[in-house]
Amino acid sequence: MSTSSDSRPDGPPWYEIRLEGRLDPRWAGRFDPMSLTTADGLTRLTGPVVDQAALHGLLHQLRDIGLTLVSVGQVEPGATSYPVAPSTPTHRPTTGA
């Protein structure tokens, strides 16, 4: 018996995909049943993804649209967001010159 999240009895795992830029709402139908929201210069797709192959296919579609991928993470069904670690270090070591 598999313990992966892809085999959950209550449905497929949910993901949140964050993209840099604004994806026009006319694209929402292409990513159904995921919800598409935009705010603060980011687009967020949230919803169920059947399996890893479907996730990779979705990421390929987003790549082809041309938006920069910011993050991908698995979330609880119905989640509105997941925490994202800073993409750049808060402290950079200095070098002596």
C-alpha positions in Angstrom: 0.0 0.0 0.0 1.4 3.4 -1.0 1.6 6.2 1.5 2.1 9.0 -1.0 -0.1 11.9 -1.1 -1.2 10.9 -4.6 -3.2 8.1 -3.2 -5.2 10.0 -0.6 -8.7 8.5 -0.2 -10.3 12.0 0.0 -9.2 13.1 -3.5 -6.1 14.3 -5.3 -3.5 16.5 -3.6 -3.8 20.2 -3.9 -1.1 22.5 -5.0 -0.4 26.2 -5.0 1.7 27.5 -7.9 2.9 31.1 -7.8 4.0 32.9 -10.9 5.6 36.3 -11.4 3.3 38.6 -13.3 -0.4 38.7 -14.0 -2.1 36.0 -15.9 -5.2 37.3 -17.6 -8.4 35.7 -16.3 -9.2 34.5 -19.8 -6.7 31.7 -19.1 -8.7 30.4 -16.1 -10.6 27.8 -18.2 -7.4 26.3 -19.3 -6.4 25.4 -15.8 -9.8 24.3 -14.5 -10.5 23.2 -11.8 -7.7 25.3 -10.2 -8.6 28.8 -9.1 -6.6 31.7 -10.6 -6.0 34.8 -8.5 -3.8 37.8 -9.1 -2.4 40.3 -6.6 0.8 42.3 -5.9 2.2 41.4 -9.3 1.8 37.6 -8.7 -0.6 35.1 -10.2 -1.6 32.2 -8.0 -3.1 28.9 -9.2 -4.6 26.7 -6.4 -6.4 23.5 -6.6 -6.3 19.7 -7.1 -3.7 18.0 -9.3 -4.4 14.3 -10.1 -0.8 13.1 -10.0 2.8 14.0 -10.6 2.5 13.6 -14.4 -0.4 16.1 -14.4 1.7 18.5 -12.3 4.5 18.4 -14.7 2.2 18.9 -17.6 0.7 21.9 -15.9 4.1 23.4 -15.2 5.0 22.9 -18.9 1.9 24.8 -20.0 2.8 27.6 -17.6 6.3 27.7 -19.0 5.0 28.0 -22.5 2.9 31.0 -21.5 6.1 32.7 -20.5 5.5 33.6 -16.8 8.3 33.1 -14.3 7.7 30.4 -11.8 8.1 31.7 -8.3 7.1 28.6 -6.2 5.2 25.3 -6.2 4.0 23.7 -3.1 1.5 21.1 -1.9 -1.3 22.6 0.3 -4.3 21.3 2.2 -7.5 21.2 0.1 -9.2 24.6 0.3 -6.0 26.3 1.4 -5.5 29.9 0.4 -1.7 30.0 0.7 1.4 28.3 2.0 4.4 29.9 3.6 7.3 30.7 1.3 10.8 30.9 2.4 12.7 34.0 1.4 14.3 33.5 -2.1 17.4 35.5 -1.2 19.5 35.3 2.0 18.8 38.0 4.6 22.5 38.2 5.4 25.3 38.0 2.9 28.9 37.5 4.1 31.3 40.2 3.2 34.6 39.5 1.7 37.8 41.3 2.7 39.4 43.3 -0.1 
